[in-house]
Amino acid sequence: MDQFRSNCLALAGQTLDQAVRTFSLPPTIDCVSPNATHLKDSTCPYDTQFICRAFFTSCANDLGLCGPPPLGGCLYFCEVQFPGVQNAANVDAGSIICGERFVSGQPGYPYCMQ
């Protein structure tokens, strides 16, 4: 998890494609209106463009972190933001990441039970 966090927090200025290669995970992507959640230290143009978000998600190895089953353990994720388009299906893999954050300790059911 520490390496995942370090990788996440080093993504600003890299491309979405580089992030995919870093995590070797397919991201979940959505694109929102220009008033997306502002990430700390972000350089994203929130007031002028659509902002897309990609989430790279993984489960903690210790399934007891968020309680015993059926809670399903914990997941952690890296969210990256980048200027984009209204439709997530049209996202450019070369988009430059302008903001990132790492989140841990989220209940993982049912994601971590698979």
C-alpha positions in Angstrom: 0.0 0.0 0.0 2.9 2.4 0.7 4.3 1.9 -2.8 0.8 2.4 -4.3 0.5 5.7 -2.3 4.0 6.9 -3.4 3.2 6.0 -7.0 -0.1 7.9 -6.8 1.3 11.1 -5.4 4.0 11.2 -8.1 1.6 11.3 -11.0 1.1 15.0 -11.5 2.5 16.1 -14.9 2.4 12.5 -16.3 -0.1 11.2 -18.8 -3.1 9.0 -18.1 -1.4 6.3 -20.1 1.7 6.5 -17.8 -0.6 6.1 -14.8 -2.2 3.0 -16.3 1.3 1.5 -16.8 2.4 2.5 -13.3 -0.5 0.6 -11.6 -1.1 -2.1 -14.2 -4.8 -1.7 -13.4 -7.6 -0.5 -15.6 -9.0 2.7 -14.2 -12.6 3.7 -13.7 -13.1 7.0 -15.5 -15.8 9.6 -15.3 -15.9 13.2 -16.6 -17.7 15.9 -14.7 -18.6 19.6 -15.1 -16.0 22.2 -14.6 -16.9 22.4 -10.9 -15.3 19.1 -10.0 -13.9 18.5 -6.5 -10.7 20.6 -6.2 -7.8 18.5 -5.1 -5.2 20.0 -2.9 -2.2 21.4 -4.8 -4.0 20.7 -8.1 -3.2 22.8 -11.2 -6.4 21.6 -13.0 -8.4 24.3 -14.8 -11.6 23.7 -12.8 -13.3 27.0 -13.8 -12.8 26.6 -17.6 -12.8 23.0 -18.7 -14.4 19.6 -18.0 -12.4 17.7 -15.6 -12.1 13.9 -15.9 -11.2 11.6 -13.0 -9.6 8.2 -13.2 -9.7 5.9 -10.2 -7.2 3.1 -9.7 -8.5 0.8 -6.9 -6.9 -2.0 -4.9 -7.8 -4.0 -1.8 -5.7 -4.1 1.3 -4.3 -7.5 2.0 -5.6 -7.6 5.6 -9.3 -8.1 5.2 -9.8 -7.4 8.9 -8.9 -3.7 8.6 -12.5 -2.5 8.1 -14.1 -5.3 10.1 -14.7 -9.0 9.6 -16.7 -10.4 6.7 -19.2 -9.7 5.4 -17.8 -6.1 5.4 -15.2 -7.2 3.0 -12.0 -5.6 4.2 -10.7 -2.3 3.0 -9.9 -0.8 -0.3 -7.6 2.1 -1.2 -7.5 4.1 -4.4 -5.6 6.7 -6.3 -7.7 9.4 -8.0 -6.1 11.4 -10.8 -7.7 14.4 -12.5 -7.0 15.8 -15.9 -8.7 18.2 -18.4 -11.0 16.3 -20.6 -14.3 16.1 -22.5 -17.9 15.6 -21.4 -17.9 11.9 -22.5 -15.5 9.6 -20.7 -15.5 7.3 -23.7 -13.6 9.9 -25.6 -10.8 10.5 -23.1 -7.3 10.8 -24.6 -4.7 8.5 -23.1 -2.2 11.3 -23.5 -4.1 13.7 -21.2 -1.8 15.3 -18.7 -2.6 14.7 -15.0 -3.1 17.9 -13.1 -4.1 16.6 -9.7 -4.0 13.4 -7.7 -4.9 12.1 -4.2 -4.6 8.8 -2.3 -7.4 7.5 -0.2 -7.3 4.5 2.1 -9.4 2.7 4.7 -12.7 2.7 2.7 -15.0 -0.3 3.2 -14.4 -2.7 0.4 -17.6 -4.8 0.2 -18.4 -6.2 -2.4 -15.3 -5.1 -4.4 -12.8 -6.8 -2.2 -14.8 -10.0 -1.8 -14.2 -11.0 -5.5 
